[in-house]
Amino acid sequence: MRARIGVIGAGYVGLVTGACLASLGHQVTLRDIDAAKVGMIGGGEPPFHEAGLREIMHEYGDRLRATLDLREMLANSEIVFIAVDTPPTHSGDADLSRVMTVLDELEAIGPDATRGHILVMKSTVPVGTGERVRAEMDRRGLGDVGYCSNPEFLREGAAITDFMRPDRVVVGDFRAADGDAVAALYESLGAPILRTSVPTAEMIKYASNAFLATKISFINEIANVCEEVGADVTEVAEGMGLDARIGPAFLSAGVGFGGSCFPKDVSALKQLAGNSGYHFQLLTSVIEVNELQKRRVVGKLKRHLGDLEGMEIALLGLAFKPGTDDMREASSLVLAGRLLAEGARVRGYDPVAVEAARHRLEAVDLHEDPMACVTGADAVVIVTEWPEIIGLDWVRVAQVMRGRVLVDGRNALDPAALVAAGFSYEGIGRVVPS
Ligand SMILES: NC(=O)c1ccc[n+]([C@@H]2O[C@H](COP(=O)([O-])OP(=O)(O)OC[C@H]3O[C@@H](n4cnc5c(N)ncnc54)[C@H](O)[C@@H]3O)[C@@H](O)[C@H]2O)c1
């Protein structure tokens, strides 16, 4: 089946979705309100770092176009994905203002331009949003526009593979025919397609992210206990992960989760439960453990350096994870803020996120070269486990530093080798040879 597809919002999810659907043979028109993004995509350039994206944009460029004009996008599409951002509000609820703006825009254009279209919600939205959007569309004269929920599970840094080889595709619908049309887009991927109601599809997305975040906070607490009792969390996690009922994924202890999804989605689910009268005790703890985990690094540094006033601390890896330049809710932001508050002087290095970090880490001395970043530092903290960072010549790093403290916030290095190189090594929940 060759479909004419529109995508509203050409960010991480929208552009990856559009490019991948173009690679499957569909004709895709992306619409964004950001003229710079539209211009870059039109010129074949992805506006953000994602492995493999530029290549498929080039290969399937004849089936992928971008526009600022919603009317033009509607004229070239029947199935329209909504992939606008749904950031957290101050209360922790999801901010649906961009989604609602799309409805305003569709209403303003009028029913002739949208007749027979199906809107497909890819943005992560709280349970009940689909029913609310459906009611709004009916009220605004857009009653014959279909609506489906099709949450996205891709991970930044592995987005193309995740989209093309998903563990499952979830499609929630109000009308089976709409769900059939959306499910058909994914048939060639060969993944299980779960057909369900709209609220259930919405909940599957939140429950999945909340469960993964819970796994991370769980192993982080195990790591903290390991530090008290002399066990090694990396081996504990390996031993746990071999149990098929548990599985190895998301059992890496570290400095806490960040990013554009986990923090906001966990908080939105907690708020959603609270707003419905249910106190989600477990998620409250997951969030708290994650916040404390980021701050524990400061305690580790103080144990070695004492007062941090005037200390030179180098943060290696600023993006919230390797493979992306996304700085949203990155652990480096909290860490830098805490260290600056302690009076430390903070430097930062990232292989791709320095530009994205610049306006968020104004008081941090940013470097494009890792050796320049660590030269003269009293301590180094690995915040994001980029291969470029793990693969540094650590003997040389020890030589150019002023101090010898290394906090491996992702348990990415071999403690014995680092101790042999002269470092005072601290991992997260690891046994360090003396
Ligand atoms: N980033 C991820 O890894 C990921 C994974 C799964 C789900 N999600 C969800 O997908 C949604 C999008 O996330 P993202 O990371 O792609 O966000 P993003 O901020 O990268 O992209 C959103 C895009 O929407 C555009 N936009 C806003 N209002 C618009 C409008 N009225 N018309 C057209 N474009 C508009 C913005 O300009 C921006 O380019 C969110 O709900 C997020 O929770 C994200």
The ligand as an SDF file (V2000), in Angstrom:
LIG
                    3D

 44 48  0  0  0  0  0  0  0  0999 V2000
   12.0120   12.2450   21.5280 N   0  0  0  0  0  0  0  0  0  0  0  0
   11.7350   10.9800   21.8130 C   0  0  0  0  0  0  0  0  0  0  0  0
   12.6110   10.1400   22.0150 O   0  0  0  0  0  0  0  0  0  0  0  0
   10.3060   10.5200   21.8850 C   0  0  0  0  0  0  0  0  0  0  0  0
   10.0130    9.1440   21.8780 C   0  0  0  0  0  0  0  0  0  0  0  0
    8.6850    8.7350   21.9320 C   0  0  0  0  0  0  0  0  0  0  0  0
    7.6720    9.6810   22.0120 C   0  0  0  0  0  0  0  0  0  0  0  0
    7.9740   11.0080   22.0400 N   0  0  0  0  0  0  0  0  0  0  0  0
    6.8830   11.9790   22.0920 C   0  0  0  0  0  0  0  0  0  0  0  0
    6.7040   12.5220   20.7810 O   0  0  0  0  0  0  0  0  0  0  0  0
    6.3040   13.9000   20.8660 C   0  0  0  0  0  0  0  0  0  0  0  0
    7.2770   14.7590   20.0870 C   0  0  0  0  0  0  0  0  0  0  0  0
    8.5320   14.6800   20.7240 O   0  0  0  0  0  0  0  0  0  0  0  0
    9.8570   15.2070   20.0080 P   0  0  0  0  0  0  0  0  0  0  0  0
   10.9880   14.7820   20.8750 O   0  0  0  0  0  0  0  0  0  0  0  0
    9.8160   14.8110   18.5890 O   0  0  0  0  0  0  0  0  0  0  0  0
    9.6340   16.7980   20.1450 O   0  0  0  0  0  0  0  0  0  0  0  0
   10.4140   17.9340   19.3700 P   0  0  0  0  0  0  0  0  0  0  0  0
   10.3520   19.1260   20.2640 O   0  0  0  0  0  0  0  0  0  0  0  0
   11.7260   17.4520   18.8790 O   0  0  0  0  0  0  0  0  0  0  0  0
    9.4950   18.2040   18.0870 O   0  0  0  0  0  0  0  0  0  0  0  0
    8.2400   18.7890   18.1240 C   0  0  0  0  0  0  0  0  0  0  0  0
    8.0850   19.6260   16.8560 C   0  0  0  0  0  0  0  0  0  0  0  0
    6.7290   20.0700   16.7660 O   0  0  0  0  0  0  0  0  0  0  0  0
    6.7600   21.3550   16.1880 C   0  0  0  0  0  0  0  0  0  0  0  0
    5.4650   22.0110   16.3930 N   0  0  0  0  0  0  0  0  0  0  0  0
    4.9290   22.5250   17.5190 C   0  0  0  0  0  0  0  0  0  0  0  0
    3.6860   23.0000   17.2610 N   0  0  0  0  0  0  0  0  0  0  0  0
    3.4490   22.7710   15.9400 C   0  0  0  0  0  0  0  0  0  0  0  0
    2.3510   23.0070   15.0630 C   0  0  0  0  0  0  0  0  0  0  0  0
    1.2550   23.6180   15.4830 N   0  0  0  0  0  0  0  0  0  0  0  0
    2.4500   22.6150   13.7950 N   0  0  0  0  0  0  0  0  0  0  0  0
    3.5600   22.0050   13.3280 C   0  0  0  0  0  0  0  0  0  0  0  0
    4.6320   21.7540   14.1050 N   0  0  0  0  0  0  0  0  0  0  0  0
    4.5760   22.1230   15.3960 C   0  0  0  0  0  0  0  0  0  0  0  0
    7.9460   22.0220   16.8460 C   0  0  0  0  0  0  0  0  0  0  0  0
    8.3690   23.1560   16.1240 O   0  0  0  0  0  0  0  0  0  0  0  0
    8.9640   20.8820   16.8520 C   0  0  0  0  0  0  0  0  0  0  0  0
    9.7400   20.8860   15.6700 O   0  0  0  0  0  0  0  0  0  0  0  0
    6.2420   14.2230   22.3580 C   0  0  0  0  0  0  0  0  0  0  0  0
    4.9270   14.0320   22.8000 O   0  0  0  0  0  0  0  0  0  0  0  0
    7.1490   13.1690   22.9770 C   0  0  0  0  0  0  0  0  0  0  0  0
    6.7850   12.8780   24.3020 O   0  0  0  0  0  0  0  0  0  0  0  0
    9.2730   11.4520   21.9580 C   0  0  0  0  0  0  0  0  0  0  0  0
  1  2  1  0
  2  3  2  0
  2  4  1  0
  4  5  1  0
  4 44  2  0
  5  6  2  0
  6  7  1  0
  7  8  2  0
  8  9  1  0
  8 44  1  0
  9 10  1  0
  9 42  1  0
 10 11  1  0
 11 12  1  0
 11 40  1  0
 12 13  1  0
 13 14  1  0
 14 15  2  0
 14 16  1  0
 14 17  1  0
 17 18  1  0
 18 19  2  0
 18 20  1  0
 18 21  1  0
 21 22  1  0
 22 23  1  0
 23 24  1  0
 23 38  1  0
 24 25  1  0
 25 26  1  0
 25 36  1  0
 26 27  1  0
 26 35  1  0
 27 28  2  0
 28 29  1  0
 29 30  1  0
 29 35  2  0
 30 31  1  0
 30 32  2  0
 32 33  1  0
 33 34  2  0
 34 35  1  0
 36 37  1  0
 36 38  1  0
 38 39  1  0
 40 41  1  0
 40 42  1  0
 42 43  1  0
M  CHG  2   8   1  16  -1
M  END
$$$$
